[in-house]
Amino acid sequence: MFEWILVGLISGWLAGKILNGNGYGMMCDIGLGLLGGVIGGMIFEVLGVRAHNFVGSILMSTSGATALVIATRIIRDEI
């Protein structure tokens, strides 16, 4: 459970930095990171790719969180 929170924190923060924004705040970034991990896991599962270590989990979660942040920004007309 602690690893999920840590991965969510790191990937949410990275997604905010990748998209040149200040993010949505710490708790929302963690939430987006956790949801991004689920989304990234589903996307990479379809592609047949699995994360075998901590760094792979962060990369997978960050890509999902980035997609999720882009989707929320499109919905909120921020892009």
Secondary structure, DSSP 4 states (H G I P E B T S, - for coil): -HHHHHHHHHHHHHHHHHTTS--S-HHHHHHHHHHHHHHHHHHHHHHT----SHHHHHHHHHHHHHHHHHHHHHHTT--
